[in-house]
Amino acid sequence: MGIETSDDAGVYRLDDERAIVVTADFITPVVDDPRTFGRVAAANSLSDVYAMGGRPLTALNLAGYPQGQVPPAVIADVFAGAGEVCAEAGCALAGGHTVRDDEVKFGLSVTGIVHPDRILRNSTARVGDRLVLTKPLGTGALIAANRAGQLTPAEYEALVTCMTTLNRIGADLHALGAHAATDITGFGLTGHGLEMAAGSGVQLVIDTGAIPQLPRAAELCGIGFTCGGTKANASFTGEAIGLPDDLDPGMVGLLHDPQTSGGLLVSVAADRCDELCAAIREQGALAAAVIGEVRPAVTGSPYLLFLG
C-alpha cells in the first residue's frame, strides 16, 4: 500500500504472514506542558499504525527546536512524555533525530506489524456497514480556546485525556468485523470521511446528533475558536459533502474541526456492530458511538451526507 487513497500509513509485505506498517507524523505544541505535549504527539503518531489494523513495534523521535531558545530540560520532558506513551503501547523507542528549527516540532516515525490479510484500509467500506467513532470531536476548538485562556480545568483535562488516549483497539478491529478504518486527524471528520467514501465508491450517511463531542466543542466552534485548518477543510470538501441548510454553524465548524490524536472512524458489518462497540468500550476507548451507515453511491449526490 502506498499513497493511492491517502491512507494513514504505508504497508510493505514481508511474507505471507507479515507486513510492516510505516508512518511518520509530527506536530507543533498544542499545550504548554512539555511532557504532556510529548504524550499527545506520540499518541497522534502511533494512531496511524492502529488505523491500519497494526500493532506498533518501534518508534524514532523526530524533533526540531530553536537552538539556544529552549532549555534542554524542556526537550527532555517532551521525549520523556513520548516514552511513557510508547511504553503504554508496547512500542520500543529506539532513538531518533533532532534538527534546528524556527519553532518546536515533535513526533515519531513508527514501524508496526500486521497480517497481510488483516490490513484495514480507508477504501474498503461496504454498503450496509455501520460507522463507529471511537473518540469525541473538538480537539481543535478546545486547543484554540485553551490558548485564549477560555477553558475550565475540567475541560482542559477532558482535552488532554482525549489527545493522549491510544487507539489500541485498531489492532483488533479486523477480527471484530471491521471492513475499513481511518483515524480522524488534521482533515477533520469531513475530510477523512470523504476520503473513505470516495476511495470505497460509496456514500457515508452520518447523523450529526449521534456524534460525540468534547465539552462545549460545537459552542466554541460557533463563537470563533477555530484555526486555519478548519477553513481549509471546508474548502477541500466543498460540494462533495452535503450539509443540512439549517445545521447550526457551530456544528458545521465541528465537522470540519482539525483533530489532534483523534479517534478511529470504523466501517463495520451491521451484524457485528454491537460486538465491536462492546470490545471498544472494554479497551477503554472514550467513545463507541454509532454515527451513521454506508449506502450505495448515487450519481449527482455527495459522497458524504450529514443529517441534522
C-alpha positions in Angstrom: 0.0 0.0 0.0 1.2 3.5 -0.8 -0.4 6.9 -1.3 -3.1 5.9 -3.8 -6.1 6.6 -1.5 -4.4 8.9 1.0 -4.4 6.1 3.6 -3.0 6.5 7.1 0.3 4.6 6.6 2.3 2.6 4.0 2.4 -1.2 4.2 5.1 -3.4 2.9 4.6 -7.2 2.7 7.5 -9.3 4.1 5.9 -12.7 3.5 2.5 -14.5 3.7 2.2 -13.9 7.4 3.8 -10.5 8.0 3.7 -7.0 6.6 5.2 -3.9 8.1 3.3 -0.6 8.6 5.4 2.6 8.3 4.4 6.1 9.1 5.8 9.4 10.4 4.0 12.4 11.9 5.0 15.4 13.9 3.2 18.5 15.2 3.8 21.8 16.9 2.9 22.2 20.6 -0.8 22.0 21.4 -0.4 22.5 25.2 2.2 24.4 27.3 3.4 21.5 29.4 6.2 19.8 27.6 5.7 16.3 29.0 2.0 16.4 28.1 2.9 17.7 24.6 5.2 14.7 24.2 2.5 12.3 25.2 0.0 13.9 22.8 2.5 13.9 19.9 3.3 10.2 20.5 -0.3 9.1 20.7 -1.0 11.0 17.5 1.8 9.3 15.6 1.1 5.8 16.9 -2.6 6.2 15.8 -1.7 5.8 12.1 -0.5 2.2 12.7 -3.6 1.3 14.7 -5.8 2.8 11.9 -4.3 0.2 9.5 -5.1 -2.6 11.9 -1.5 -3.0 13.0 0.5 -3.1 16.3 3.4 -0.6 16.7 6.8 -2.2 17.2 9.4 0.6 17.2 9.5 4.3 17.1 12.0 7.0 16.4 11.8 10.6 17.9 11.6 13.4 15.3 12.3 16.8 16.9 13.0 20.3 15.8 13.6 23.3 18.1 15.3 26.7 18.1 18.9 26.5 19.2 19.6 28.2 22.4 15.9 29.2 23.0 14.6 26.1 24.6 16.2 24.7 27.8 17.4 21.1 27.4 15.2 20.1 30.3 12.2 21.1 28.3 13.1 18.9 25.3 14.0 16.1 27.7 10.5 16.3 29.2 8.9 16.1 25.7 11.0 13.0 25.0 10.0 11.6 28.4 6.3 12.1 27.7 6.6 10.3 24.4 8.5 7.5 26.0 5.7 7.0 28.5 3.1 6.6 25.8 5.3 4.3 23.7 5.8 2.1 26.8 2.0 2.0 27.2 1.6 0.9 23.6 4.3 -1.8 24.0 6.4 0.0 21.4 10.2 0.3 21.7 11.5 3.8 21.5 14.8 3.2 19.6 16.3 6.6 19.1 15.6 9.4 16.7 16.9 12.7 15.3 16.8 16.4 16.1 17.3 19.4 13.9 17.4 23.2 14.3 14.1 24.8 13.5 12.4 28.1 14.0 9.7 26.5 16.3 9.3 23.4 18.3 8.1 20.4 16.5 7.9 16.8 17.7 6.6 13.5 16.6 7.5 9.9 15.8 8.4 7.7 12.9 6.7 4.4 13.7 7.0 0.9 12.4 4.3 -1.6 13.1 3.3 -5.1 12.0 0.1 -6.5 10.6 -1.0 -9.7 8.9 -1.4 -9.0 5.2 -4.9 -10.4 5.2 -6.0 -8.2 8.2 -5.0 -4.7 6.9 -7.6 -2.1 7.4 -7.7 0.4 4.6 -9.7 3.6 4.3 -11.1 2.5 0.9 -12.9 -0.8 1.7 -16.1 0.3 3.4 -19.0 -1.9 2.3 -22.7 -0.9 1.6 -24.7 -1.8 4.7 -21.9 -1.2 7.1 -22.4 0.8 10.3 -20.0 3.7 11.1 -18.5 3.8 14.6 -16.4 6.7 16.1 -14.0 6.0 19.0 -13.3 9.5 20.3 -15.3 12.7 20.7 -14.6 15.5 18.2 -13.5 19.0 19.2 -9.8 19.0 20.0 -9.0 21.8 17.5 -11.6 24.1 19.1 -10.6 23.3 22.6 -6.9 23.8 21.8 -7.7 27.3 20.4 -9.9 28.1 23.4 -7.2 26.9 25.8 -4.6 29.2 24.2 -7.0 32.1 24.9 -7.4 31.0 28.5 -11.1 30.1 28.0 -11.2 26.5 29.2 -12.1 25.4 32.7 -9.8 22.9 34.4 -12.3 20.1 33.8 -12.5 21.0 30.1 -8.7 21.1 29.8 -8.5 17.7 31.5 -11.0 16.3 29.0 -9.0 17.7 26.1 -5.7 16.1 27.3 -7.3 12.8 28.1 -8.8 12.7 24.6 -5.4 13.5 22.9 -3.4 11.1 25.0 -5.7 8.1 24.8 -4.3 5.4 22.5 -6.4 4.0 19.6 -5.1 0.5 20.6 -8.4 -1.2 19.6 -7.3 -0.7 16.0 -5.2 -3.8 16.2 -8.3 -6.0 17.0 -10.8 -4.4 14.6 -10.4 -6.8 11.7 -11.2 -9.7 13.9 -14.3 -7.9 15.2 -15.8 -7.5 11.7 -14.4 -4.1 10.6 -14.1 -3.7 6.9 -12.4 -0.3 6.8 -10.9 2.4 9.2 -9.2 5.7 9.3 -8.2 8.0 12.1 -9.7 11.4 12.3 -6.9 13.9 12.5 -6.0 17.1 10.6 -8.6 16.9 7.9 -11.4 16.6 10.4 -14.4 14.3 10.1 -15.4 15.7 6.8 -12.0 15.3 5.1 -11.2 11.9 6.4 -14.8 10.7 5.9 -14.7 12.0 2.3 -11.5 10.0 1.7 -13.2 6.9 3.0 -16.4 7.4 0.9 -14.7 8.3 -2.3 -12.0 5.6 -2.0 -14.6 3.0 -1.4 -17.0 4.2 -4.0 -19.9 4.6 -1.6 -21.9 7.2 0.3 -21.4 7.7 4.0 -24.6 9.0 5.8 -23.9 10.5 9.2 -26.3 11.6 11.9 -24.8 14.8 13.4 -26.9 14.3 16.6 -25.1 11.0 17.2 -21.6 12.4 17.0 -19.8 12.5 20.4 -18.1 15.8 21.2 -15.8 17.3 23.9 -17.3 19.7 26.4 -18.7 22.9 24.6 -16.9 21.9 21.4 -19.7 23.0 19.0 -20.3 26.0 21.1 -16.6 27.0 20.9 -16.6 26.5 17.2 -19.6 28.7 16.8 -18.0 31.6 18.6 -14.9 31.5 16.6 -12.4 29.2 18.3 -11.1 27.6 15.2 -7.9 27.6 13.1 -6.8 27.9 9.5 -7.2 24.2 9.1 -11.0 24.5 9.7 -11.4 26.8 6.7 -9.0 24.7 4.6 -11.0 21.5 5.4 -14.3 23.2 4.4 -12.7 24.4 1.1 -11.3 20.9 0.4 -14.5 19.0 0.9 -16.7 21.6 -0.9 -19.7 20.2 -2.7 -18.5 16.6 -2.2 -20.3 16.7 1.1 -23.9 17.5 1.9 -24.9 19.5 5.0 -28.5 20.4 6.1 -29.3 24.0 5.4 -30.4 24.6 8.9 -27.4 22.9 10.6 -26.1 25.0 13.5 -22.9 26.9 12.4 -21.1 25.6 15.4 -21.8 22.0 14.4 -20.7 22.8 10.9 -17.4 24.1 12.3 -17.0 21.0 14.5 -17.4 18.7 11.5 -14.5 20.5 9.8 -12.5 20.9 13.0 -8.9 19.5 12.6 -8.3 16.9 15.3 -5.1 16.2 17.1 -4.8 12.5 18.0 -8.5 11.9 17.2 -10.4 8.7 17.2 -10.9 6.0 14.6 -13.8 6.0 12.2 -14.6 2.4 11.6 -16.8 0.8 8.9 -18.1 -2.5 10.4 -20.6 -5.1 9.2 -24.0 -4.4 10.7 -24.4 -7.8 12.3 -21.0 -7.3 14.1 -21.6 -3.7 15.2 -22.7 -4.4 18.8 -19.8 -6.8 19.3 -17.3 -4.3 18.0 -18.7 -1.5 20.2 -18.6 -3.7 23.3 -14.9 -4.5 22.6 -14.1 -0.8 22.0 -15.5 0.0 25.4 -13.7 -2.8 27.1 -10.4 -1.5 25.7 -11.0 1.8 27.4 -11.8 3.9 24.4 -13.5 7.3 25.1 -16.5 6.5 22.8 -18.1 3.7 20.8 -20.7 5.8 19.0 -22.6 4.5 16.0 -22.9 7.7 14.0 -24.1 6.5 10.6 -24.1 3.9 7.8 -22.7 3.1 4.4 -25.1 3.4 1.4 -24.6 2.9 -2.3 -23.1 6.0 -4.1 -25.7 8.0 -6.0 -24.7 9.8 -9.2 -25.0 13.6 -8.5 -25.3 13.2 -4.8 -22.5 13.9 -2.3 -20.1 11.2 -1.1 -20.6 12.3 2.4 -24.1 13.2 3.6 -24.8 14.7 7.0 -28.3 14.6 8.5 -29.4 17.2 11.1 
